Amino acid sequence: MDTKLVTELIVTFEKLSELNDKFKLSFQADHHLPVWLPEPFNCQQRDISASSLTKLWNEDDGNYPLSGIACSSSETIQLALDLNQAKDTFKKQIKKIKKESAQSNTRASKLIEKIIANEHGRSDVLVTALKNARIGRLNLLWCYKHIQVLPPGLRSISWTWANHHKEINRVTHKDALKMLDSLESDSTKLTVARLLDAHPEHEPLAYVKAINPQLRANIVWVQDNEIKRKPVVTSSIVLSQDAFIPSKLKWANTESHNRLSRSDIEIHPEPYIRALNLHKYIAQQGAR
């Protein structure tokens, strides 16, 4: 692998880490501004929010709210935007290294371990820097996740769970045979192969994939004396550019979000091959 790519990876991570620390300090310095978090996070809300928003390492995992809202200064907002750009740059560099190594499906932690293990041809300084950066122990989902900044002039915010349905895809007999490779147990593979042999080759099966519900926030704000509305997916605590929490605020309820889509009527509710989430179609027109 090109040594330059590894060097650039270290540089982009160091920039991300530096901005992450600066953002955290600036966010904590905004202690005079209000924060709202759902129960039971009623104490030390700004400290909890700061830790939640700046997670990078696997060991940073803890009990944090799904979302919330924190008023922030203009300096903190700008640092959040700069940090988001640094996250994008780091993500691109990880993709470059995966592409260069022809291991796009390999976990980054494993890939970094291989790079460190293969020290031949690299300077001691570079290898030491890569080890010290501990990039292989990062939680990349957190490293990639943007800090969300809401528009100024916020008038209301209400969280809700998006009612996602199950995703259903048509699977041919040939496709189903390829899915056998994903099974680890030889005995399970044998059982599944027998079930596929017993199923008519010309009749497709339905692969049912459960989609996790999304927490969204419906926001209302004023822009140029005009009322604006839109839903936003909230992956963490969101930042408000205002000095106050809007008076109209509502947290999501806990109702069930696992309703089946209408297309589920066309397939048997119980899977034909549970190990692969494959169902039989009730009617042939469902396979079209």
N, C-alpha and C positions, 0 to 999 in steps of 0.2 A: 504494500500500500504506500502511496505517496506520503512522505513524511510531512509535507506541507499541509495536507488535510488534517493530520493529527495536531499539528501546531495550531492551525486555525480553530480546531475544535476547542482546544484549551483556552485560546484567546476569547472566543465567543462565550464560553461558559464563565470565564472570569468576569467578563463585562456584565453578563446576566446576574451573577452573584453579587457584584458590586452594586448594581442598580436595585437589586432585591433588598439589600441591607439599607441603602439610602431611603428607599420607599418606606420600609418598616419604621425607621427612625422618624421620618417626616410624618407618617401616619400617627405614630404614638404622640408626637408633639402637638397634634390637633386635639388634645384631650379636652379643650374648651368647647369643642363642637359635639353635638349629640350623635348617639348611635342607638339603633333599635335592632334587637335580636329577639327571635321567638323564645318562648319558654323551652327549657329551664335555664336559658343563658341570660340571667337577669343581673349577674354581678361581673365586674371587670370586663365589661363588654368591649371596650376599645382594645384591651390587651388580647382578648380572645380573637377578635377580628383581625388584629395585626398578625397573630400566629397563623390563623387560618389562611390569610391571603398570601403569605410568604413561604408556604410549605414547598420544599424542594426535594428533601431526602425521604427515603422510605421510613426512617426512624422518626420522622416528624409527625407521623400519623397520630391522631388523638380524637377526642370527642369534640367536634366542632358543629356549629349550626349549618343546615343546608343552604341557608341564605340569610339575608338581613340587609340593612341599609346603614351606611356610615357617612355622615357629612364630612367633607374634606376640604382643606385649603387648596388654593390654586397651585401652590408648590407641590403638594402631594398628588394632585390630579395630573400635573405635567410629568412627575416621576412615574406615575402609573402608566401613562402613555409611552414613555421612553422604555420602561420595563417590558411592555408588550412588544415593542419593536425588537428588543434584545432577545425575547423568547422566540420570536419568529426567525431571527437570524440563527439562533442556536438549533432550532428544529431543522432548518435547511441544511445546516452543517452535518447533523446526524444523518439526514437522508443522503447526502453526498457520500459519506463514509460507507453507508450500507450499500449504495449503488456501486461504489468503487470496489468493495470487497465481494460483490455479487452475493450478498447475504441479506437481502431486503426483508426477509421474514425472520431473521435472527433478532432476539432481544438485544437492545443496545448494551445492557450490562454484560451479557455473554460476549458480545463483540469487542467491548473494551478490554475484557479479561484476555481475549486472544491477542489483541494488539500489544498489551503489556507483556504477555508471555513470550511473544516473538520479538525479543529486544534486539536481535541481530541487525546491524545496519543503522541503528538509531543511537543518538548521543545519550550519554548518561543523564544529561540535563533534561532532555525531552522525556525520557522514561520516568525520571523522578517527578517531573511536573505533572505528568499524566496520573501517576499514582497519588500524588498529593491532592489533585483535583477531585479524586474519588467519584469520577463521573459514572462509573459502573454501578454506584449505589444510589443514583438519583431515581426519583419517581418521575419518569418523563411526562406522564399525563399532567402532573402539577407544573412541571417546567414549561409545558406548552400552553397551559391554560391562561387566557387573558384575564386581566382585572377589568371588570365591566364598569364603565363610567356612564352615568345617566345624564341626559340633557338638563341644563339649568331651567329653573322655573317650574320645578316639579310640583304638581297639585295633589296627586294621589298615586298610591301604589297598592296593588292587591295581588297576592300570590295565589296560584291555582295549579292543580296537577293537570297536565295535558292528557286527555283520554286516548292514549295510543291503543291500537288494536294489535292483533298478531299479524305478522307478515307471512304470507303464504306463497310459496314458489313451486311451480310445476317441475317435477323431477322425472326424467326418463329412467328406464331400467339400466341403461348404460351409465348414467350419472350416479345412480344409487350404488352401483358396483364400485365406482371410484371412491365413494364416501366410506367404503369399508376400511380404507387405509387410515382413517382418523381414529379407528378403534384400537385400543392397546391390548385388550385381552384376546387371545387366540380362540378361546371357547366362545366368546361373544361374537367374534368374526364368523365362526362356523355356524352359529345359530342364525345370525342375520343372513348369511349366504343361503342357508336353506329356505328361509322365509322369502327371499328374493326369487329363488328358483321356483317356489310354489306360486308366485304371483305372475299373471300373464305379462309377457314382455311388452305387448302392445299397449298395455294400460299404464298410464303414468301414475306416480304417487305424488303426494303433496308434502313438501317440507315446511313445517310450521316453526317459525322463529318468534319467540316472545320478545317484544320490544319494551325496554324499560320505560316507565313513565317519566316525563320531563316536568321539572318544576319551572313554571313560567310566572312572570310578573306582568300584569297589565298596568301600564303607566299612562298618566295623563299629565301633560305639561303645557305651558304657555310659551309660544314662540311668535314674535312679531305681532302681539295682541291676538293671536289665533290659538284656539285650543287644539292640541295635537294628542293623538292616542295611538298606542301600539303595544303588542305583546312582545316581551323579550324573554329568551331562555336564560334562567339564572343558574349558573353553575357554582356560584359561591356568593359571598357578601358583595353587594353592589355599592359603588361610591356615588354620593350625591354632591353636586357642585354648589348646592345651596347651604345656608347657615342654619337651616331648620329641617326637622322631619315633617313631611306633609301630614296634616291633621287627618286626612282620609287614608287610612292604612289598615289592611286586613291580611291576616296570614291564611295560608291554604288549609282547607279542612282535610280530614283523614278518610274521606270516602274511598271506596274501592275503585281501582282504575283498571281492572282486568276484564272489562267487558269484551265479548267476542265480536269480531266484525261480521257483517252479513255474509261474507264469503265463507265463514266457518260453517254455515248451514250446508254447504256443498260437500263437506268432508266429514268423515266419521269422527266423533269427538275423542274416541280412544285411539291412540296410535297403533298402527299395524306393526311398525318396528320402533319400539320405544327408544332403543339405543341411538337411533338416528333421527328421532322426531319425525318419522315418516307416517303419513296417514293415507288411507284409501279414500278416493273420491266416491261420494254416494251416487252421483250421476255423472255420466261421461261428459256432459256439457261443461261441467266444472273444470275439466282439464284443458279446455280450449284457451 
